[in-house]
Amino acid sequence: MEKQNSAKETNNSKEMAGLVIRALEDKKAEDIRIIDISEVSVIADYFIIAGGANKNQIQALCDNVLETLGRAGYPEKQTEGYKTANWILMDFGDVIVHVFDRENRLLYDLERIWRDGKQIDTAELKGVN
């Protein structure tokens, strides 16, 4: 099944992704990766994957993403893993954010699993809005 996106939905996805990247960078996220999965999956347009050094930083990263997107009018649909903070998944619909500790990022290796998606440079989306 092919995902049908209007131009407006695509722009919203890009804007959301840009906001997420800036929010993660503000809290010094490690190794931010963006994967455009719009051509290979109907679940979202972008996966954004980042790392944190410890539980407190990982939670702070996610708190900043939630606050930033909330202020821009993009409500969170669901969050998983916040309490343990070894892998927090935040679902914003067209953008799904994964924030890992170092060990779990290596273990789950989402970049490899979703290698059919297109890797996007963070600079490409930071200027969107």
N, C-alpha and C positions, 0 to 999 in steps of 0.2 A: 504494500500500500504506500503510495507516494503522499508525502505531506504537502498540502496546499497552503502557501503563505501569501497573504496580501502584502503589498509594499509597506503598509502601516505596521503590521505585525513584525515584519523583518526589521524595520527601524526601531521598534520598541525593544526587540531582542538585543539589537546592537547597543542601544542606549543603556539597557539594563546591564549588559556585559561590561560596558565601559565604566559604569558606576561601581560594579563589583570589583573590577581591577583596581580602581583608585582607592576604594575602601580597604582592600587587602594591602595595597602598597603603603597606605597611611599607617598601618600597624605592623609594617615590616615582614610581610609574608615571605616565605622562602619559595623559590622556583615556581612562579605562577605560570600555568599552562592553560591555553584555551584550545578547545577542540570543537570545531564546527561539525556537529553531528546531524545537521538538518537534511543532508542527502542520504544518510544511512539509517535514520531512526525517526519515528514519529513522536518519541517521548519529549524531545526538547530540540532547540536550535543549537545551544551551546552547553558544553560541560566546561566548567572552570575548576581547575585543580590547583591547590596550593598547599604549602606545608607550614607548620609552626614548630617551634623548638620545645614547647611544653604545654601542659593542659591550660594554664592561664593565658598564654598567648593565643592558643587555638580558639579558646572561648572569646577572647577579645577581638580576634579577627572576625569571627561570626557575628558577634554583637555589632561591630561596626558595619558589616555588610547589611545586616537586618535594619539598622537605624538609617543608613544611607538610602537603601531602596525604599524603605517605608516613607521617608520624607519626600521621595520622588513620586510616590503614589503607586509603588509596586508592592503589593502585599505578599507576604510569605504564605505558601500553601501548606508546607510541612517542614519540620526539622527533625532529624534523627541523630542520636548519638551525642547530644550536647553534654549530658551529665558525665560521661566517661571521657569525652573529648579526645579519643584516639583516632576517630574518623567521624567528623560531623558532615552530614549531608543536608543541604538546604535547598528546598525545591521552590522555585519562583515561577514555575510553569515552563516558559520557553528557555529559561536559564537555570541550570542546576549547578550548585556550588559544592565542591568536595574539599574539606580542609582536613588534612591528615597530620599525625605525628610522623616522624621519620621512619620508624619501624613499619607501621601499617601502610605507608605510602609505597614502600618497597615491596611489601607482601602482596598487596592488591594490584599494583601496577596497572592502574586504569588507562594510562597512556598506551600501553601495549594492547589491552583488551579492545580499546576504541581506535586502534590504528587506522581503521578504514575511514575515520573522520579526517577532516582537514585541520592541521595545526595552524593556528592563527597567531601572529605576533601581537603581543600586548599593545604595542604602540599603535597598531591598526585600529583598535577599538577605544583607546583612551580618549581620543579627540572627538568621539561621537557624542552629540547632544546639541 
